[in-house]
Amino acid sequence: MRIVREILNYIVHLNTQKKLLIMFLFAAIIPLMTLGLISYYQSSKVVKDQFRNYNQFASEKIQNELDRMIGEMYFSVESIRQYITDQSSIKLSNQRPKTYAEFKEEINLERMIQTYKNVGIKGIYLLTESGYYYGDRSLNFEKLKKLEILEKARRYQDIEIGIYTPNHYENNPKKVIGLVVPLKISFGSLKNSYILIETDADDLFKMINVLERDLGSRISIYNPSGDFLYRTISKKKNLDNDIVLTESTKTSNWKIQFRIPNDVFYKSTKVILKLVTIGMVLAIILAVALSYLFSTQFSRKILKLKLAIDEVSNGIFDKKLPIQTKDEIGKLGFHFNRMLSKIKELMIEIKKSEEVKREAELKAVHYQINPHLLFNTLNTIQWKARLDGNYEISKMLFHLTKVLQGNLNFTIGLISLKDELESIHHFLVIQELRYGPNFTCTIKMDKKLEQALIPRMTLQPMLENIFFHAFEDGKGEILIEINEKNNCFELILKDNGKGMPKDKLESIFSITTSETNVRGIGMYNVQQKFNIHFGKNNRIIANSIEGQGTVISIYWPKGWVEISGENTDYQSVNS
C-alpha cells in the first residue's frame, strides 16, 4: 500500500501533459489488454470446444460404423447358422459333393450365402472339419485356412472377431473385419464346422487415416481382452498430458481410443495467442503515439490559457487569447476573451452601480414587512371589530391570523398531522364564514396518527382548489381520510364537485401562468414538497370524473414526531 501511495503522490505532482499522457495510456491500454485477453480466452475456448467436438463426433462415427458392420455380420451368420442346423439341411457333407442330392444342397447353401452378401461383405464361408469349405471358390483356400482368427476359434472353441489384412483374395482389401462362429453341432458331417464372414473395412480405415493425418490423432482399437486389433503406427510416445477420448462399440464391446498430443490439440490456441499479442502490441504502440500527440496539443492550449489567467490575476486586461481552433479549448478561449471585455465594461460601471445598489438596499429595508408587525396589526383590527360589535369580522380575522401563523413559519418543513389539521380547521371556518353552511368536511383518522409527520401546508392548497374550482358557491362534500398502510401513510382527499376532463387532470402537477388553472400551481407545490422531503419514496395519484368529483391519493414514508418531556421535536423518527 505504501508503494501505491507513493506512486499516486508522484502522479499528482506531475504537470498536466504527463498526467494526461498517463491517463490516456491507462484509458487505452487497460481496455485493449482486457479486450485482448477476453478475445483470446473466448476464441480459444470456441476452437478447443470445436476441436474436441469434432474428435468426439469422429470417434462416435467410427464406433457407429463398426457397430453397423459387426451387427450385419452377426445377423448374416445367425441366419446361415439356423439354415444349416435345420434338420432338413443336415445332408450337407464335409467332402466334395458326390451325389446329385449333395450337389443340390451345396448349390442351395451357396445361394443362401449369396443372398446375405451385400456391398460391404467380402465373403461368407462354411469351413468343415475335413478341410472342405462352402463359399466363394475364387480365393486361395490354403492361405485362408492359416488365418490367426480361425486358429484362435479352433483353440478356444468360441466366437472370434478381429481386424486383419487378408491375402487370400485375388484383389485383397487393405483391411477386413472377420467373424468366426462355431456351429457347435454334436453329430453329423458338419460337426466341428465354422462359419467365417469377412467385411471390407477399407472405407472405414480411410476415414481413420484421414483423422490420423489431419488431426494428428493416434487411434487404437482393442478387444475386451486388451488385445490390439488396430493401432496407429507412430514414433510418438504416449504422454500423460495427451488428450484422450474413448468410445465402446455396443455389439462387440471393442474400445476405440483417440489420443491427441497436447501440442497438436492446443496448436490453434497458440496461433490465436500469437495473433492477439501482435494486435495488442500494435494497438498499444498506436495508443502511446496518439496519447502523446493529443496530450501535447491539449496541454499546450491549457498552458496558454493559464498564462492569460495569470496576467488577468495581476491586473492586466488588455491581452487576449488567439483563437485557432473551434473545439472546447477554442470555445473556452473565446469565452475568456468575452469575459475580459465584460470585466472592462463592469469596472467602468461598477462605481455607478455601487451607488444605485446602496440606494436600492435602503428602499428595500423600508418596504420589508415584519411578520410580527402584520400579526400585531391583525390582532388590533380584530379587537377593534369586537369592541365595535362586529363579531363576524372579528372571528374571521382571528382564524386568518391562525392560518397565517402556520404559513409564515418557514423554519419547520415537517409538522404533525394534528397541527396540519388544526390549521385546516381555521381555514375551513373562514370558508364557512364566506360561503355559509353550504359544505361539509369529514375527517376520518385514527387518533394515534396525530403525531405522524407531513409536509407543512399540504392540505390547504388542495382545499383551496376544491373551493375555487370544484364547488359552485361553496356547495359540496369533502372527505379527508388518513390511514397507516404497511410502511407508509395514505391520505385521501375526495370531493363531489364538478370534476375535470382527462387532459386537464394530466396538467395539474405542472406550473401554468393561466389564471383559470390555479389548481396546477397548488398541486405542483404540494408535489414539490413531498419530493423535497421524501425524494422518490412518495406517490401522488389523481383521479377525476366530470360531474362526479375528484380524488387525490398521497402515499409517503412513515415518520413520527419525537416528543421528549414538554418539548416537541419535529424530526422524522422511522417506525
N, C-alpha and C positions, 0 to 999 in steps of 0.2 A: 504493500500500500504506500509506503514512503517513497518508493521509486516512481509510482504512478503520480503521486502528488508533486514530486519534483519535475516530472515531465510536463504536467499540466501547468505548473507555475512557470516553467520555461516558455511554453507556448503562449501563455497570457502576455508575457513581456516582449514578445516579438512584434515587429512592425506589421502594418496592415497587409502588405504584399505577401509576406511569409505566412501570415495567418490564413489569408485567402488561398494561397497555394496549398497549404496543408489541408485546409477544409475541402477544397476541390478534389485533392487527391483521395482523401478519405471518402468523399461522396461518390467518387467514380470507381476507386479500386475495390472497396468493400462490396458494393453491389455486383461488380464484374466477377470478383472471386466467388461470391456466393452463387451467382447465376452459373458460373462455370462449373463449380462443384456439384450443384444440383443437376445441371445438364449431364455431367459425366455420370453421376450416380443413376439418374433415370435412364439414360441411354444404355449404360452398361447393364442395368437390370433388365431392360427390354431385350437386349441382344442375348444375354445369358439365358433368360427365360425362353426366348425363341429357339436358341441352340439346344437347350435341354428338351424343350417340347418336340423339336424335330427328331432328336435322338430317341425320345420316348415313342414318338409316332413310328419311326423306322423299326424299332425293336418290336413294337406291337404288331406291325405289319408282317415282319418275318415270322413272329410267333403265330399269327393267324394263318399265314400261308402254310407253315409246317403242319398246323392242326388240320387245315383243309386237306392237304395231300395225304397225311397219315390216316385221317378219317376215311377218305375214299379208299385207301389201300385196305384198311380193316374191313370196310363194308364189302369190297370185292372178294377178299379172301374168305370172309364168313359165308357169302353166298355160294362160292365154289365149293367150300368145305361141306356145306349142307347138301349140295348136289351129289358130291362124291360119296358121302357116308350114307346116302339114302339106300335102302335095301334093293331098290330096283336098279341101282347103278353099281352094285358091288362086283359086277362081272369084269370090271377093268382089271387088266393083267399088269404084272410088274415086268413083263417082257414085251418085245415087239409083237404086235398082233399076228396071230397065225390063222385065225378063222375069220370068217366074214362078220360074225357077231362081235368079236373083239375089235375088228377094224371099224365097225359101225359105232361101237362105244367110244373108241378113240376120236372118231370124227365128231360125234355129239359133244364130247368133252371139250375139244378144241374150239368148236363153235360157241359153246358156253363161255369159254375163256375169252374168245374174241369179242363177245358182247360186252364184257366188262373192261375191255381195253379202250381207254379214251386217249385224247391227245397227249396227256402227261404221262400215262403209264407206259413204260418201255416194254415190259414183258411180264407174263404170268406163267409159272411152271409148276407142274406136279412131279416131284422127284421121288422115285421109288427106291426101295432098299437095294434092289439088284443093280442099280445104276442106270436104268432106263428112265426117260422123262417124257412128259407130255407138255407140249407148248411149241413155241416158235422153233423151227428147225434151222433157221439161217443164223446160227451162232456157233461159237466154239464151246462145245459142252465140256470138254476136258478142263478148260480154264474156269468154266462156271462151277464145276464140282469143287474147285480149290478155294472158293470164296471163304474168307475167315468167318463171315456171318453164318454160313452153313455148318462149318466145323463147330462153332460155339453152340448152335442149336442142337447138333447131334450129341455134343458132350453133355450139355445140361438138360436135354430133353424138354426145352421150354421155348417160348416165343423169343425171337431175337430181332432187333431192328437197329439199323445203323446207316451211316453215310460213308460212301467209299467211291473210288474211281474204278469203273468196270473196264475190263479188257477182253470180254468175250463176244462183243458185237462187231459187226462189220464197220459201223460208224459209231464208235464209242462216245457217249456223252462224257463231259469232264467229271460230273458228279451225278450219282443216283442215290435215292433212298431205298434201301432194301428191307423187306419184311419177310421173315421166315416163321411159318406157323406149323407145328407138328399136327398130323391128322389124329394121332392117338387112337388108332384102330387096333384092337387086340386080336383080330383074326383076319383071314383072307390074304389076298396077294398084295394089298396096299398097306399091310402092317408096316410100321416104322417109316411111313412116307411123309414128305414135307411139301408144303406149298410155298413157293418163293414168288414174291411180287416186287418189281423194281419200277420206281418212278423217276423220270428225268427231272433233275434238280438244277439244270443249267440256268434257267431263268431266275430261280431263287438266289443262286450264288452270284449271278451277275449283279443283282441288287445288293448283295452283301459286299461284293468287290467295290461297287460304287461308294458305299458307305466307308469302306476301309480307305479308299483313295481320297475321297473329298473331305471327309470329316476326321481323318487320321485315327479312326477307331480301330481297336483290336477286338475282334469278335470271336467268342468261344462258344461252342455248343457241346454239352456233355450230358451223358445219361444219368439216371438216378444213382448208379453205382460210382459215379465220379469219373468214368472213362470219357476221354475227349473224343467226340465224333468229328469235330472240326475245330481248328484253331488257326488264327491269322499268323502267317509266317512273318515275324518281325524281329529285328535285332534289339528293339527297345525292351527294357526290363520293366516289370510291374512295380510301380512306386505307391507308397502309402497315400500320396495326395492325388492320385488319379481319380477321375470322376467315373464311377461305376454304376451302370444300370443293369438290372437283372429281370428277365421275364421267364415264365414257365409255360410250356405247352400243356394243354389240357388232356390230350389223348395219350401222349407217351411220357409226360412229366419230364421232358428234357428241359435243361436250363440253358437260356441264351443270355450271355453276358457281354455287355458293351463296356469296354474300358477305353476312356479318352484321356490322353495325357493332360495334365493340368495346364501346361503352357499352351497347348492347342485350344483347350476349352476357353481360356481367357485371352486368346490372341486378339480377337476383335475388341475386347475391352482395353487392351494396351494401345491399340491403334486409336481408339476414341480418346484415351487419356492423352496421347501424344498430340492429337489434333486440338483438343480442348486447351492443353498447355500452351501450344503455339498461339492459338487465338487469344488466350488471356494475356500472354506476354505482349503481343502486338497491340491489344486493346489498352494495356497499361502504359505502354510507350506513347501511344496516341493521347491517352488521358493526361499524362505528365506534360506533354508538349502543349496541348490545348489549355491545361490549367495554368501553365507558366505564362503563356501569351495573354490569356484572359485576366489573370491576377495582375500582370504588369500594367495592362491598359486601364484596368479598373482602379488600381491603387494610384496611378499617375493622375487620373482625374480627381480622385478624392484628395490627393496631396495639394493640387491647385486650389481646390475649394477650401481646404484647411488654411492655406496661406492667406487666401482672401478674407476668411473669417477672422484670422489673427489681426489683419490690418484694420478690419472694422472694429474689433475689440480695442484697438489702440487709437480709435477716433478718426481713422482715415476712411472716408465715404466716397471718394472720387474714383477709385479703381474698380472697374467692372470685369467680370469673367468673360473670356472669349467663348462663344457657343459654337462648337464644331460638330456636335452630333445631336440627334433627336431622341436619344434613349433616355432612360430615367435620370442619369447623371446630367445629361444636357438639359432636361426639363428642370432639374434641381438648380443648375446654374442660372437658367432663365428666371426662375422664381427668386433666386438670390439677388439677381440684378434688379428685379422689380421691387424686392424688399428694400434695397438700398435707396431706390428712388422714393419709395413711400416714407422711409425714415427721414430723408431730407425734407419732404413736404411736412411731415409731422413735427419735425424740430422747428420749422418756421411757424407752424400754427399752435405749438404747444403752450406758448405764453398766453395767447388769447384764450385758448380752451381752459386753461387753469382758472382764469378769472371767471369765465362763464360757469365752470364747474362749481366754484365756491358759492356763486350766487344761487345756482340750482339747488345745492345742498341746503342752503339756508331756507329756500322756499319749501323744500321737501319736509324739513323739520316742522315748519308751520302747519303743513297740511296733514301731518300724521295724526291718526285717530288713536287715542289711548283707549283700550277696551274698558278700563276702569271708569274713564270719563263717560263712555257710552252706557255702561250699566248704571252708574250713578244718575245719569240723566233720565234713563228709562224709569228707574225707581222713583225719581222726583215727580215725573209725569204721572206715574201710577198713583202715588199718594195724592197728588193734586186732583186727579179724576175721582178718587174715593171721597175726598173732602167735599168735592162739588156734587157728590151723589151719583156720579156716572159709573155705576159698579160694573157694567158690561165692558167698558173701555179699560177700567182698572184690571179686571180679570184677564182680558186679552193681553195687556202689557205684562202682567205677571207671568203668564205662560210663555210669552215671546222671550222674556228675559231668561227663563229657564232653558229654552231651546238654544238661545244664543250662547249661554254659558257653556253648554256642552259642545257647540260647534266651533267656538273660538279657542278652545283649549287644544292647541296643536302639539302639546308636549306628549300626549298619550295617543298611541296608534291603535292599541287593542284595549277594549273595555269589556266589562261583564255584560251578559245579556240582560241582567237586572237593570243596569244603568242605561243600556240602549233602549229598553222598553219603557223606562221612566221618561226618557227624553221624547219618545214617540207618544207617550201619554199626553205630554204638554202640547205636542204638535197636533194631536187629534182634537184636543179641547179647542185649540184655535180654529180648526176646520169646522168644529161643531158650532162655534160662535159665528162663523162665517156663513155656513150653509143651513144651520139649524139641525134638528134631529132627523135628517133625511138618510143617514147612512148608519150602518152597524159595523163594528170591527171586533171580531172574535179572536182571542189569543189562546191557543192550546199548547201548553208546555208543562212538563214535569217540573216541580219546584226545585229539584236537585240541579237542574240545568241553569239556574240563575247565575251561578259562578262560572259558567262557560264563557270563553273569550271569543269576541267577534270584532272585526274592524269598526272603528268609530264611524258614525253616520252611514250605516249600511241601509237601514230601513227607511230613513226619512226621504232620500232621493226617489226610492221606488214608490213610496206612498204619494209623494208629490206628483209622480207620473200618473198614478191612478186618478187623483182628484182633477188634474189638469187635462187628461186625455180620455180616461176610460168612463168617468161618470159625467152625467149631464145634471148640472145644478147640485152636485154632491149626492146624488141618489144612487144607492147601491149597497152591496155587502162585501166586506173584506174579511178574509180568513188568514191568520198568521199561525202556522203550525211549526213547532221546533221539536225535533226528535234526536235521539242518540242512536246511531247505527254503526255497529262494529267499531271501527277506528276513526269515525268521522261524525260530524254533526250534520243534520239536514234541516234546512229552513225552506218552508213552502209558503209563498205569498200568492194568494188566489183572490181574484175579483170577478164579479159577474157583469163587468162593464161592456163597452162596445167591442172589445177585441180589436184585432188588426189583421190585415192581409199578410200573406207569406212574405212578399218582397219587403214590406216594412218591418216585419219581425226579424228578418235576417240582418237589418241595418241598425238595430237598437244598441249594439255593442260597439258602434263606430262613432267618431266625432262628426257632427254636422253643424253647420252655421245656420241652418234653416230655423226660423222661429217657430215653425209648425212641428218640429221634431226635437223638442227639448228632451223627450224620452231617451233618445240616443245618447245625449251628453250625460244624463244621470246614470244610466246603466253602464256606460263606458267608465265613469268614475268608480262605480261600485266594483266593476271587474278589475280595474287597475289596483284598487286597494287590496283585493284578495290576492292578486298576482304578486304585489309587493311583499305581503306578509307571508304567503304560503307558496310562492313560486308556482310550479306546475301541479302541486298537490291539491288543487281545488277544481271545482267544476260548476258551471252555471248553465242551466238549461231553461230555455224559454219556449212555451207553447201557447198558442192563441187561436181562438176560433171566432170569426166575425159574428157579432150578435150574441155571443155566449160568455166571453170573458177571456182572461189571460192568467196563466200560471207560471210563476218564476220559481225554480228549484235551485238551491245553492247547497253545495257539499264542500266542507273544508275540514282539515285535520283537527282532532280534539286537542284542546288546551284549556287549562283551568286557572282561575285567579288564585294566587298563593296568598293566604291570609295568615299572618303571624301576629298574635296579640291583638291590639286595636288597629294596627296599621294594615293597609291593603296594598299588596304589591301586584301590579298589573303585568307580571311577566308570565309567559306561557309555561305551563307545567304539563309535561306529557303524561297522559293517563295510561 
